[in-house]
Amino acid sequence: MNRLIRIATIVALLVFTATLIVPIAAQDMGSGGPIIEPNFGDDPTTFNPIIANDGTSYDVINRMFPDFIGVDSATIAYMGGAKGGLVSSWDIAEDGVTYTFHLRDDLAWSDGVPITAGDVAWFLEATLSGETTSPRQQLQDSVASFEVVDDHTLIIVFNEANCTLIDTLNPVYPVPAHIFEEVYGDDYAGMDENDYNLNPTVSGGEAFVFSNFRPGEQTTLLANADYPEAELGAVIPQGWVYKVVTDQVVQMEQFFVGELTFVDSVPQANRDDVKARGAAGEFQTFETPAATIRFLSLNIADPSNPQDGLDEDGNPIDQGRHPILGDVRVRQALNYGMNFDEVNEGAFFGTGVPVASHVRPTDWSFPAGLEPYPFDAEKAMSLLDEAGFADSDGDGVRECSGCMHAEEGAPLALTVKTNAGNTSQEALYTILQDQWNELGFDITLEFVEFGTLVSEFTAQTYDAIGVFWGLATPANPNGIADIFLPGADVVGSGYNTQSFNNPRLNELIEDARNLPGCDLETRKAMYGEAYQILRDESPWIWISTSNVLLAAQTSVENWAPRAGGARWNIDAWTIAES
């Protein structure tokens, strides 16, 4: 074994085992060394699937809780009996709203208690209660009732028959009800603040179980000795370590010297080097379409007085208007003023792909002819003129001169925030700042710690925030409801943080979801019109996606990534000595 890799592995093992309560059994299980992955975001905020609301937390949750319905890693489709899922099959009654789910009987929590339908019911009860900050509005709007028939049979009744009910259940997980009842109680009071969220005593049903969380350092999971789906009969890695690194530069420095096992997104600055070294046999590499899209959310409502989109009766609430971004012409001007070629070269090293929507062009619902905004500075300035913003004093910054929502004379000023520590994000928004300032904007940039950024995003107190949107797998075009319909505009938890509300869009999404017979071509036309509305109205600026380069050390045996992900067989990875 390379000396640097050996030293790094020994150090990682010392940290890894320092807090173990029970030693790893001397058997094949856990003989493959620890898998160490980087986390250059903020610490996870919770390991409770009911209230989780960020990708970092889900990275851990998905390692130690099974999905309710699994996704086949080869076809990227929901499938009964798929690895990692609790559901073995389901039946749909003639009424179209009653689904009977049949569950596996071979999964158990880490304390030996079987995972049953009651564990799924506890998740549903808490989520549907309205007493937690669970962000799953679509689930709350769709499920009418549920019934535990027996330990391995669960009936879910939906409010109406529609074409997306299985997609609706994507965020559902079983949780250890026998523990959660004791910790959180029947009224779920104080769930958000409970210390158990980051120090769970019971997990299971997946390849790993929780060991410990060290804020600012790492999260450590151990091999699950009772995992029945292990490819080689037992979970081979000793465990999984989610190690905090300060940024992508440090991430790659640690990967190059062997301190990290696997990187699931090599930064643009290192891609050519890693690909060349991979071809030379120094690393294992795999390239696949990205599962994320970069976007800039533009707050349309008054950020000084955030309001939910709807009242208790479902009627729109007057949310006021953002003094600048409340005018669609300003939002369109930002789009026309983005020179993507310059951005691509300066921030993405030429590997970025411009996008016109938050779904993949390869998804079935994506319409032919939907194109990103072209760069047209003259068009952008003309729109700003029409919107009543002019540089009257010649200082390079436009002011309100008959604009719709700002005070007369107020500058065309915006604060754009994004997460600190991501070099490509910082480069991207620095370039955009220059491009938009050339149009007469006064753009202030702030690079913010990720947890703070998420809090401001959901609090709806921002002008513009740039982050990433994870693409649904499998693709669910009705996911629009979670991010652009007024029901998802809930201060503090909903994803429609930009407070977008377009009646025609709302109608299209409901009609496509409830179309009798669910004809695919008819639904595709409806979604196509919806995507065009979003592109034209610009509540987000869709910026780019890319191909992602994954890399693993050559010492990782059984690393066999697929288009659906690299971790489908993580239980079989072995860190071999050489």
RODO-2510 file (C-alpha; in nm, 4 decimals, decimal comma):
residues 578
     n   res          X          Y          Z
     1     m     0,0000     0,0000     0,0000
     2     n     0,1181     0,3517    -0,0775
     3     r     0,2713     0,4971     0,2415
     4     l     0,0565     0,8134     0,2359
     5     i    -0,2572     0,6087     0,1849
     6     r    -0,1542     0,3716     0,4671
     7     i    -0,0939     0,6615     0,7076
     8     a    -0,4214     0,8293     0,6128
     9     t    -0,6121     0,5037     0,6585
    10     i    -0,4597     0,4407     0,9998
    11     v    -0,5460     0,7928     1,1154
    12     a    -0,9005     0,7566     0,9847
    13     l    -0,9400     0,4245     1,1629
    14     l    -0,8202     0,5739     1,4918
    15     v    -1,0788     0,8493     1,4665
    16     f    -1,3368     0,6033     1,3370
    17     t    -1,2996     0,3574     1,6230
    18     a    -1,2390     0,6074     1,9030
    19     t    -1,6068     0,6337     1,9906
    20     l    -1,7235     0,2775     1,9210
    21     i    -1,9366     0,1255     2,1948
    22     v    -1,9213    -0,2329     2,0695
    23     p    -1,6203    -0,3735     1,8786
    24     i    -1,6645    -0,4975     1,5225
    25     a    -1,7059    -0,8746     1,5172
    26     a    -1,4082    -1,0689     1,3856
    27     q    -1,5705    -1,1980     1,0668
    28     d    -1,5985    -1,1066     0,7006
    29     m    -1,8455    -0,8323     0,7885
    30     g    -1,6565    -0,5058     0,8324
    31     s    -1,3271    -0,6444     0,7031
    32     g    -1,3017    -0,3993     0,4145
    33     g    -1,1857    -0,0859     0,5916
    34     p    -1,3844     0,2389     0,6263
    35     i    -1,5188     0,4353     0,3304
    36     i    -1,4324     0,8029     0,3771
    37     e    -1,6277     1,0591     0,1764
    38     p    -1,5964     1,4393     0,1874
    39     n    -1,8598     1,6846     0,3023
    40     f    -1,7598     2,0391     0,2109
    41     g    -2,1001     2,1804     0,3000
    42     d    -2,2203     2,2565     0,6476
    43     d    -2,2750     1,9881     0,9101
    44     p    -2,5928     1,7824     0,8772
    45     t    -2,8803     1,9568     1,0518
    46     t    -3,0727     1,6419     1,1471
    47     f    -3,0826     1,2647     1,1031
    48     n    -3,4597     1,2634     1,1481
    49     p    -3,6203     1,1883     0,8069
    50     i    -3,9452     1,3585     0,9088
    51     i    -3,7961     1,7082     0,9239
    52     a    -3,4819     1,6761     0,7083
    53     n    -3,4601     1,9588     0,4568
    54     d    -3,1057     1,9637     0,3170
    55     g    -2,8890     1,7425     0,0998
    56     t    -2,6124     1,7010     0,3582
    57     s    -2,8541     1,5484     0,6083
    58     y    -3,0037     1,3220     0,3422
    59     d    -2,6574     1,1973     0,2465
    60     v    -2,6409     1,0413     0,5915
    61     i    -3,0084     0,9453     0,6246
    62     n    -2,9924     0,7499     0,2974
    63     r    -2,7044     0,5414     0,4297
    64     m    -2,8910     0,4300     0,7427
    65     f    -3,2662     0,4302     0,6634
    66     p    -3,4339     0,2312     0,3834
    67     d    -3,6580     0,4020     0,1313
    68     f    -4,0256     0,3210     0,1504
    69     i    -4,0367     0,2365    -0,2226
    70     g    -3,7015     0,1483    -0,3742
    71     v    -3,5600     0,2637    -0,7084
    72     d    -3,3986     0,0102    -0,9379
    73     s    -3,0400     0,1255    -0,9970
    74     a    -3,0344    -0,0065    -1,3550
    75     t    -3,3646     0,1348    -1,4856
    76     i    -3,3906     0,4347    -1,2466
    77     a    -3,7578     0,3530    -1,1924
    78     y    -3,9687     0,2766    -0,8840
    79     m    -3,9888    -0,0969    -0,8386
    80     g    -4,1302    -0,3255    -0,5744
    81     g    -3,8519    -0,5319    -0,4246
    82     a    -3,5776    -0,2957    -0,5446
    83     k    -3,2669    -0,2963    -0,3299
    84     g    -3,2865    -0,0380    -0,0553
    85     g    -3,6676    -0,0311    -0,0460
    86     l    -3,9122    -0,1612     0,2148
    87     v    -4,2007    -0,2259    -0,0292
    88     s    -4,1978    -0,5612    -0,2070
    89     s    -4,5113    -0,4950    -0,4170
    90     w    -4,8342    -0,2969    -0,4245
    91     d    -5,1934    -0,3256    -0,5489
    92     i    -5,4261    -0,0485    -0,6695
    93     a    -5,7996    -0,0771    -0,6036
    94     e    -6,0584    -0,0005    -0,8707
    95     d    -6,1300     0,3372    -0,7114
    96     g    -5,7782     0,4472    -0,8111
    97     v    -5,7081     0,6012    -0,4704
    98     t    -5,6576     0,2978    -0,2468
    99     y    -5,3102     0,1492    -0,2596
   100     t    -5,2165    -0,1617    -0,0624
   101     f    -4,8444    -0,1937     0,0014
   102     h    -4,6859    -0,5256     0,0883
   103     l    -4,3678    -0,4886     0,2914
   104     r    -4,0612    -0,7041     0,3354
   105     d    -4,0302    -0,9023     0,6570
   106     d    -3,6502    -0,9315     0,6736
   107     l    -3,5423    -0,5814     0,7788
   108     a    -3,4722    -0,4833     1,1388
   109     w    -3,3614    -0,1815     1,3377
   110     s    -3,0191    -0,1821     1,4983
   111     d    -3,1702    -0,2860     1,8340
   112     g    -3,3178    -0,5990     1,6729
   113     v    -3,6793    -0,4775     1,6532
   114     p    -3,8313    -0,5643     1,3114
   115     i    -3,9117    -0,2815     1,0704
   116     t    -4,2864    -0,2905     1,0138
   117     a    -4,5782    -0,1003     0,8668
   118     g    -4,6143     0,0761     1,2004
   119     d    -4,2819     0,2478     1,1432
   120     v    -4,4047     0,3918     0,8135
   121     a    -4,7331     0,4899     0,9783
   122     w    -4,5446     0,6874     1,2450
   123     f    -4,3645     0,8851     0,9738
   124     l    -4,6938     0,9542     0,7972
   125     e    -4,8781     1,0484     1,1164
   126     a    -4,6107     1,2974     1,2195
   127     t    -4,5743     1,4437     0,8710
   128     l    -4,9481     1,4814     0,8123
   129     s    -5,0161     1,6189     1,1593
   130     g    -4,9088     1,9700     1,0735
   131     e    -4,7294     1,9814     1,4095
   132     t    -4,3793     1,9479     1,2628
   133     t    -4,1789     2,1543     1,0149
   134     s    -4,1794     1,8730     0,7621
   135     p    -4,1424     2,0403     0,4186
   136     r    -4,3381     1,7742     0,2332
   137     q    -4,6381     1,9800     0,1299
   138     q    -4,7295     1,7585    -0,1663
   139     l    -4,7471     1,4550     0,0605
   140     q    -4,9644     1,6463     0,3071
   141     d    -5,1957     1,7546     0,0274
   142     s    -5,2264     1,4087    -0,1304
   143     v    -5,2769     1,1514     0,1470
   144     a    -5,6301     1,1234     0,2882
   145     s    -5,5719     0,8371     0,5316
   146     f    -5,3669     0,5274     0,6001
   147     e    -5,4204     0,2014     0,7829
   148     v    -5,1851    -0,0589     0,9232
   149     v    -5,3418    -0,3936     0,8318
   150     d    -5,0651    -0,5995     0,9875
   151     d    -4,6910    -0,5733     1,0381
   152     h    -4,6228    -0,6080     0,6676
   153     t    -4,9298    -0,4573     0,5025
   154     l    -5,0082    -0,0863     0,4818
   155     i    -5,3031     0,0761     0,3041
   156     i    -5,2716     0,4371     0,1912
   157     v    -5,5799     0,6179     0,0627
   158     f    -5,5211     0,9305    -0,1439
   159     n    -5,7538     1,2270    -0,1769
   160     e    -5,8013     1,1666    -0,5465
   161     a    -5,6901     0,9347    -0,8209
   162     n    -5,4093     1,0848    -1,0236
   163     c    -5,1074     0,9974    -1,2293
   164     t    -4,8338     1,0739    -0,9757
   165     l    -4,9277     0,9003    -0,6533
   166     i    -4,6226     0,6756    -0,6344
   167     d    -4,4013     0,9802    -0,6960
   168     t    -4,5787     1,1514    -0,4057
   169     l    -4,4428     0,8859    -0,1699
   170     n    -4,0801     0,9476    -0,2681
   171     p    -3,9901     1,1253     0,0606
   172     v    -4,1458     0,8592     0,2862
   173     y    -3,9197     0,6560     0,5159
   174     p    -3,9862     0,4103     0,7959
   175     v    -3,8673     0,5433     1,1321
   176     p    -3,8224     0,3415     1,4533
   177     a    -4,1667     0,4078     1,6011
   178     h    -4,0895     0,2378     1,9325
   179     i    -3,8085     0,4896     1,9864
   180     f    -3,9685     0,7958     1,8279
   181     e    -4,2806     0,7568     2,0437
   182     e    -4,0656     0,7736     2,3546
   183     v    -3,8418     1,0572     2,2329
   184     y    -4,0903     1,2864     2,0589
   185     g    -4,4238     1,1901     2,2087
   186     d    -4,7627     1,1668     2,0415
   187     d    -4,7878     1,5430     1,9852
   188     y    -4,4356     1,5750     1,8343
   189     a    -4,3751     1,8782     2,0552
   190     g    -4,0244     2,0165     2,0281
   191     m    -3,9246     1,7740     1,7529
   192     d    -3,7086     2,0344     1,5786
   193     e    -3,5013     2,1115     1,8868
   194     n    -3,4641     1,7596     2,0250
   195     d    -3,1042     1,6455     2,0805
   196     y    -3,1972     1,3007     1,9513
   197     n    -3,2098     1,4406     1,5961
   198     l    -2,8289     1,4415     1,5823
   199     n    -2,7647     1,1556     1,8227
   200     p    -3,0004     0,8716     1,7286
   201     t    -2,9689     0,5503     1,9254
   202     v    -3,1448     0,3346     1,6662
   203     s    -3,1221     0,3175     1,2865
   204     g    -3,1152     0,0277     1,0429
   205     g    -3,2565    -0,1388     0,7362
   206     e    -2,9660    -0,0139     0,5267
   207     a    -2,6001    -0,1090     0,4898
   208     f    -2,4898     0,1059     0,7844
   209     v    -2,6097     0,2099     1,1282
   210     f    -2,5398     0,5268     1,3220
   211     s    -2,2303     0,5482     1,5422
   212     n    -2,1537     0,9119     1,6203
   213     f    -2,1621     1,2704     1,5005
   214     r    -1,8732     1,5055     1,5700
   215     p    -1,9756     1,8615     1,4689
   216     g    -1,7270     2,0245     1,2357
   217     e    -1,5384     1,6933     1,1935
   218     q    -1,7364     1,3952     1,0689
   219     t    -2,0372     1,1671     1,0879
   220     t    -1,9566     0,8002     1,1392
   221     l    -2,1710     0,4996     1,0527
   222     l    -2,0853     0,1335     1,1128
   223     a    -2,1442    -0,1768     0,9040
   224     n    -2,4886    -0,3240     0,9683
   225     a    -2,4406    -0,6868     1,0615
   226     d    -2,8100    -0,7586     0,9967
   227     y    -2,8371    -0,6123     0,6478
   228     p    -3,0013    -0,8849     0,4340
   229     e    -2,9334    -0,7349     0,0899
   230     a    -2,5545    -0,7333     0,1033
   231     e    -2,4131    -0,8255    -0,2361
   232     l    -2,1460    -1,0510    -0,0864
   233     g    -2,3507    -1,1896     0,2021
   234     a    -2,2273    -0,9313     0,4528
   235     v    -2,1495    -0,5598     0,4588
   236     i    -1,7790    -0,5556     0,3762
   237     p    -1,6743    -0,1972     0,4605
   238     q    -1,6099    -0,1401     0,8289
   239     g    -1,8203     0,1705     0,8061
   240     w    -1,8840     0,5002     0,6325
   241     v    -1,7292     0,8300     0,7371
   242     y    -1,8696     1,1622     0,6139
   243     k    -1,5717     1,3859     0,6762
   244     v    -1,5986     1,7644     0,6854
   245     v    -1,3537     1,9458     0,4578
   246     t    -1,3409     2,3216     0,4281
   247     d    -1,3808     2,3463     0,0510
   248     q    -1,3307     2,1679    -0,2791
   249     v    -0,9604     2,2555    -0,2958
   250     v    -0,8961     2,0800     0,0348
   251     q    -1,1214     1,7947    -0,0760
   252     m    -0,9036     1,7215    -0,3767
   253     e    -0,5787     1,7662    -0,1835
   254     q    -0,7004     1,5001     0,0597
   255     f    -0,8183     1,2723    -0,2197
   256     f    -0,4833     1,2950    -0,4006
   257     v    -0,2938     1,1778    -0,0898
   258     g    -0,5424     0,9001    -0,0168
   259     e    -0,7246     1,0482     0,2814
   260     l    -1,0582     1,0198     0,1002
   261     t    -1,1890     0,6998    -0,0546
   262     f    -1,4337     0,8394    -0,3031
   263     v    -1,5355     1,1762    -0,4507
   264     d    -1,8774     1,1908    -0,6152
   265     s    -1,8148     1,5170    -0,7997
   266     v    -1,4641     1,6147    -0,9032
   267     p    -1,4445     1,9978    -0,9273
   268     q    -1,4156     2,1454    -1,2738
   269     a    -1,0647     2,2709    -1,2015
   270     n    -0,9417     1,9143    -1,1438
   271     r    -1,1377     1,7231    -1,4064
   272     d    -0,8754     1,7033    -1,6801
   273     d    -0,6031     1,6072    -1,4345
   274     v    -0,8135     1,3379    -1,2656
   275     k    -0,9326     1,1958    -1,5990
   276     a    -0,5760     1,1756    -1,7281
   277     r    -0,4495     1,0164    -1,4081
   278     g    -0,7452     0,7815    -1,4137
   279     a    -0,6549     0,6730    -1,7655
   280     a    -0,3025     0,6116    -1,6404
   281     g    -0,4322     0,3829    -1,3661
   282     e    -0,3864     0,6132    -1,0662
   283     f    -0,7596     0,6384    -0,9926
   284     q    -1,0867     0,4798    -1,0957
   285     t    -1,3198     0,7237    -1,2720
   286     f    -1,6750     0,7286    -1,4053
   287     e    -1,8593     1,0078    -1,5880
   288     t    -2,2365     1,0497    -1,5691
   289     p    -2,4958     1,3265    -1,6167
   290     a    -2,5265     1,5454    -1,3102
   291     a    -2,8253     1,5020    -1,0828
   292     t    -2,8290     1,8716    -0,9985
   293     i    -2,8892     2,2046    -1,1687
   294     r    -2,7490     2,5385    -1,0598
   295     f    -3,0116     2,8077    -1,0230
   296     l    -3,0599     3,1552    -0,8828
   297     s    -3,3896     3,2043    -0,7006
   298     l    -3,5386     3,5521    -0,7441
   299     n    -3,7656     3,6658    -0,4619
   300     i    -4,0816     3,8103    -0,6152
   301     a    -4,2554     3,9057    -0,2884
   302     d    -4,1659     4,1709    -0,0295
   303     p    -3,8631     4,0279     0,1558
   304     s    -3,9160     4,2623     0,4513
   305     n    -4,2511     4,1009     0,5376
   306     p    -4,2573     3,7329     0,4323
   307     q    -4,6058     3,5818     0,4068
   308     d    -4,7343     3,2363     0,3178
   309     g    -4,8794     3,2044    -0,0285
   310     l    -5,2260     3,0910     0,0860
   311     d    -5,4451     3,1423     0,3908
   312     e    -5,6189     2,8617     0,5824
   313     d    -5,8996     2,8558     0,3265
   314     g    -5,6642     2,8282     0,0303
   315     n    -5,7037     3,1871    -0,0828
   316     p    -5,4008     3,3894    -0,2008
   317     i    -5,2451     3,6219     0,0568
   318     d    -5,1229     3,9665    -0,0408
   319     q    -4,7469     3,9227    -0,0087
   320     g    -4,6461     4,2601    -0,1458
   321     r    -4,3895     4,2823    -0,4235
   322     h    -4,0142     4,2878    -0,4260
   323     p    -3,9219     4,6478    -0,5177
   324     i    -3,7037     4,5306    -0,8078
   325     l    -3,7638     4,1631    -0,8787
   326     g    -4,1405     4,1989    -0,8567
   327     d    -4,1297     4,3149    -1,2197
   328     v    -4,0937     4,0242    -1,4649
   329     r    -3,9044     4,2484    -1,7083
   330     v    -3,6215     4,2869    -1,4571
   331     r    -3,6057     3,9112    -1,4076
   332     q    -3,5938     3,8597    -1,7839
   333     a    -3,3224     4,1245    -1,8152
   334     l    -3,1030     3,9266    -1,5751
   335     n    -3,1510     3,6219    -1,7967
   336     y    -3,0688     3,8051    -2,1196
   337     g    -2,7716     3,9675    -1,9491
   338     m    -2,6015     3,6376    -1,8614
   339     n    -2,3208     3,5598    -2,1075
   340     f    -2,3110     3,1840    -2,0584
   341     d    -2,0054     3,1287    -2,2781
   342     e    -1,8066     3,3626    -2,0540
   343     v    -1,9463     3,1973    -1,7411
   344     n    -1,8732     2,8512    -1,8754
   345     e    -1,5121     2,9315    -1,9533
   346     g    -1,4431     3,1268    -1,6358
   347     a    -1,6262     2,9181    -1,3771
   348     f    -1,6820     2,5718    -1,5266
   349     f    -1,3719     2,5277    -1,7461
   350     g    -1,5937     2,4740    -2,0487
   351     t    -1,7803     2,1745    -1,9049
   352     g    -2,1076     2,3469    -1,8166
   353     v    -2,4282     2,2843    -2,0094
   354     p    -2,6864     2,5672    -2,0259
   355     v    -3,0389     2,4721    -1,9198
   356     a    -3,3869     2,6125    -1,9708
   357     s    -3,5669     2,4307    -1,6922
   358     h    -3,5233     2,2391    -1,3680
   359     v    -3,5691     1,9023    -1,5412
   360     r    -3,3352     1,7128    -1,7706
   361     p    -3,3826     1,7583    -2,1465
   362     t    -3,3825     1,3768    -2,1593
   363     d    -3,6860     1,3511    -1,9278
   364     w    -4,0055     1,2435    -2,1049
   365     s    -4,1923     1,5613    -2,0137
   366     f    -3,9354     1,8047    -2,1553
   367     p    -4,0783     1,9851    -2,4634
   368     a    -3,8992     2,0153    -2,7954
   369     g    -3,7892     2,3699    -2,8660
   370     l    -3,7530     2,4911    -2,5064
   371     e    -3,4249     2,6813    -2,5112
   372     p    -3,2222     2,8773    -2,2575
   373     y    -3,2230     3,2561    -2,2853
   374     p    -2,9658     3,3750    -2,5396
   375     f    -2,7161     3,6389    -2,4333
   376     d    -2,8515     3,9719    -2,5566
   377     a    -2,7261     4,2735    -2,3618
   378     e    -2,9217     4,5174    -2,5777
   379     k    -3,2458     4,3292    -2,5125
   380     a    -3,1667     4,3250    -2,1395
   381     m    -3,1117     4,7021    -2,1298
   382     s    -3,4254     4,7650    -2,3332
   383     l    -3,6292     4,5645    -2,0803
   384     l    -3,4820     4,7662    -1,7940
   385     d    -3,5724     5,0863    -1,9769
   386     e    -3,9298     4,9603    -2,0164
   387     a    -3,9403     4,8671    -1,6480
   388     g    -3,8632     5,2261    -1,5533
   389     f    -3,4999     5,1952    -1,4448
   390     a    -3,2625     5,4535    -1,5967
   391     d    -2,9146     5,5828    -1,5133
   392     s    -3,0177     5,9447    -1,4763
   393     d    -2,6996     6,0675    -1,3047
   394     g    -2,4518     5,8760    -1,5210
   395     d    -2,2855     5,6896    -1,2331
   396     g    -2,3357     5,3521    -1,4017
   397     v    -2,6212     5,2426    -1,1728
   398     r    -2,9823     5,2698    -1,2852
   399     e    -3,2452     5,4218    -1,0559
   400     c    -3,6213     5,3923    -1,0404
   401     s    -3,7719     5,6455    -1,2777
   402     g    -4,1361     5,5472    -1,3037
   403     c    -4,0771     5,1816    -1,2057
   404     m    -4,3597     4,9659    -1,0707
   405     h    -4,2634     4,8782    -0,7132
   406     a    -3,9537     5,0662    -0,5895
   407     e    -3,9468     5,4171    -0,4511
   408     e    -3,8669     5,6858    -0,7037
   409     g    -3,4897     5,7322    -0,7241
   410     a    -3,4094     5,4006    -0,5544
   411     p    -3,1060     5,2286    -0,7129
   412     l    -3,1325     4,9062    -0,9126
   413     a    -2,9483     4,7246    -0,6329
   414     l    -2,9627     4,3546    -0,5393
   415     t    -2,7774     4,1367    -0,2925
   416     v    -2,6950     3,7960    -0,4389
   417     k    -2,5959     3,5222    -0,1946
   418     t    -2,4484     3,1773    -0,2464
   419     n    -2,2678     2,9158    -0,0419
   420     a    -1,9100     2,9804     0,0619
   421     g    -1,6409     2,7199     0,0005
   422     n    -1,7599     2,6076    -0,3435
   423     t    -1,5025     2,7491    -0,5822
   424     s    -1,7162     2,7174    -0,8940
   425     q    -2,0111     2,8913    -0,7263
   426     e    -1,7895     3,1755    -0,6122
   427     a    -1,6398     3,2121    -0,9597
   428     l    -1,9829     3,1921    -1,1252
   429     y    -2,1394     3,4710    -0,9244
   430     t    -1,8326     3,6917    -0,9432
   431     i    -1,8598     3,6766    -1,3229
   432     l    -2,2356     3,7353    -1,3147
   433     q    -2,1833     4,0329    -1,0856
   434     d    -1,9607     4,1941    -1,3492
   435     q    -2,1995     4,1086    -1,6333
   436     w    -2,5078     4,2460    -1,4576
   437     n    -2,3300     4,5558    -1,3308
   438     e    -2,2534     4,6335    -1,6962
   439     l    -2,6313     4,6559    -1,7523
   440     g    -2,6741     4,9125    -1,4751
   441     f    -2,7360     4,6890    -1,1748
   442     d    -2,5557     4,7361    -0,8449
   443     i    -2,4944     4,3743    -0,7432
   444     t    -2,3542     4,2985    -0,3989
   445     l    -2,2185     3,9464    -0,3501
   446     e    -2,2224     3,7563    -0,0230
   447     f    -2,0666     3,4113     0,0236
   448     v    -2,2489     3,2558     0,3162
   449     e    -2,2062     2,9471     0,5324
   450     f    -2,4437     2,6860     0,3911
   451     g    -2,6661     2,6376     0,6953
   452     t    -2,7227     3,0116     0,7220
   453     l    -2,7959     3,0281     0,3496
   454     v    -3,0629     2,7571     0,3769
   455     s    -3,2214     2,9381     0,6711
   456     e    -3,2419     3,2645     0,4761
   457     f    -3,3732     3,0774     0,1722
   458     t    -3,6663     2,9231     0,3591
   459     a    -3,7259     3,2400     0,5631
   460     q    -3,7842     3,4272     0,2321
   461     t    -3,5906     3,7338     0,3485
   462     y    -3,3493     3,7451     0,0557
   463     d    -3,3207     3,9211    -0,2807
   464     a    -3,1548     3,6392    -0,4744
   465     i    -2,9944     3,3144    -0,3588
   466     g    -2,7929     3,0781    -0,5776
   467     v    -2,7839     2,7094    -0,4856
   468     f    -2,8368     2,3702    -0,6509
   469     w    -3,1590     2,1831    -0,7219
   470     g    -3,1489     1,8047    -0,7047
   471     l    -3,3183     1,6382    -1,0009
   472     a    -3,5860     1,3889    -0,9043
   473     t    -3,4939     1,0258    -0,9573
   474     p    -3,7098     0,8903    -1,1039
   475     a    -3,8207     1,2053    -1,2842
   476     n    -4,1500     1,3492    -1,1582
   477     p    -4,2718     1,6481    -1,3612
   478     n    -4,5365     1,7214    -1,1001
   479     g    -4,2522     1,8193    -0,8708
   480     i    -4,3328     2,1686    -1,0001
   481     a    -4,6020     2,1724    -0,7322
   482     d    -4,3380     2,1578    -0,4603
   483     i    -4,1429     2,4593    -0,5822
   484     f    -4,3633     2,6880    -0,7924
   485     l    -4,7235     2,6466    -0,6747
   486     p    -4,8615     2,8681    -0,3950
   487     g    -4,9335     2,5712    -0,1676
   488     a    -4,5579     2,5257    -0,1332
   489     d    -4,5078     2,8917    -0,0416
   490     v    -4,4810     2,8394     0,3347
   491     v    -4,2443     3,0664     0,5236
   492     g    -3,9838     2,8627     0,7072
   493     s    -4,0398     2,5287     0,5384
   494     g    -4,1828     2,5417     0,1842
   495     y    -3,9689     2,5328    -0,1294
   496     n    -4,1573     2,8047    -0,3196
   497     t    -3,9420     3,0576    -0,1388
   498     q    -3,9597     3,2988    -0,4311
   499     s    -4,3410     3,3248    -0,3818
   500     f    -4,4297     3,2517    -0,7444
   501     n    -4,7986     3,2223    -0,8303
   502     n    -4,9235     3,1874    -1,1871
   503     p    -5,2882     3,0759    -1,2245
   504     r    -5,2331     2,9123    -1,5633
   505     l    -4,9362     2,7161    -1,4311
   506     n    -5,1383     2,6060    -1,1282
   507     e    -5,4172     2,4860    -1,3595
   508     l    -5,1809     2,2975    -1,5895
   509     i    -5,0095     2,1084    -1,3093
   510     e    -5,3362     2,0054    -1,1486
   511     d    -5,4837     1,8986    -1,4833
   512     a    -5,1733     1,6975    -1,5798
   513     r    -5,1742     1,5262    -1,2424
   514     n    -5,5427     1,4345    -1,2558
   515     l    -5,5851     1,3601    -1,6265
   516     p    -5,8281     1,0673    -1,6692
   517     g    -5,6425     0,7779    -1,8238
   518     c    -5,3049     0,9523    -1,7716
   519     d    -5,2295     0,9677    -2,1463
   520     l    -4,8576     1,0395    -2,1687
   521     e    -4,8613     1,2599    -2,4782
   522     t    -5,1424     1,4786    -2,3451
   523     r    -4,9634     1,5192    -2,0152
   524     k    -4,6386     1,5977    -2,1973
   525     a    -4,8073     1,8862    -2,3809
   526     m    -4,9387     2,0227    -2,0509
   527     y    -4,5982     2,0067    -1,8853
   528     g    -4,4399     2,1611    -2,1931
   529     e    -4,6624     2,4664    -2,1593
   530     a    -4,5849     2,4800    -1,7878
   531     y    -4,2086     2,4763    -1,8486
   532     q    -4,2485     2,7555    -2,1037
   533     i    -4,4361     2,9694    -1,8500
   534     l    -4,1614     2,9194    -1,5943
   535     r    -3,8934     3,0010    -1,8481
   536     d    -4,0731     3,3207    -1,9518
   537     e    -4,1724     3,4352    -1,6029
   538     s    -3,8265     3,3560    -1,4586
   539     p    -3,8876     3,2964    -1,0876
   540     w    -3,5526     3,1199    -1,1129
   541     i    -3,2613     3,1817    -1,3423
   542     w    -3,1668     2,8350    -1,4598
   543     i    -2,7921     2,8454    -1,5096
   544     s    -2,6311     2,5120    -1,5866
   545     t    -2,5876     2,1449    -1,5379
   546     s    -2,2933     1,9302    -1,6390
   547     n    -2,1527     1,5842    -1,6603
   548     v    -2,0163     1,4735    -1,3254
   549     l    -1,6848     1,2955    -1,2863
   550     l    -1,6736     1,0425    -1,0031
   551     a    -1,3414     0,9168    -0,8743
   552     a    -1,2337     0,6432    -0,6356
   553     q    -0,8971     0,5206    -0,5163
   554     t    -0,7630     0,2190    -0,7032
   555     s    -0,7642     0,0361    -0,3715
   556     v    -1,1472     0,0265    -0,3795
   557     e    -1,2514    -0,3132    -0,5078
   558     n    -1,6051    -0,3814    -0,6342
   559     w    -1,6573    -0,0152    -0,7278
   560     a    -1,9098    -0,0478    -1,0115
   561     p    -2,1002     0,2809    -1,0642
   562     r    -2,4119     0,2976    -1,2800
   563     a    -2,6100     0,5834    -1,4313
   564     g    -2,8383     0,5592    -1,1284
   565     g    -2,5515     0,6186    -0,8877
   566     a    -2,2247     0,4833    -0,7567
   567     r    -2,3405     0,3691    -0,4139
   568     w    -2,5906     0,1029    -0,5206
   569     n    -2,3436    -0,1675    -0,4073
   570     i    -2,1547     0,0283    -0,1420
   571     d    -2,1993    -0,2661     0,0952
   572     a    -1,9554    -0,4642    -0,1247
   573     w    -1,6764    -0,2058    -0,1501
   574     t    -1,3476    -0,3338    -0,0182
   575     i    -1,0451    -0,1193     0,0591
   576     a    -0,7693    -0,3549    -0,0473
   577     e    -0,4062    -0,3348     0,0595
   578     s    -0,1495    -0,3273    -0,2172
***
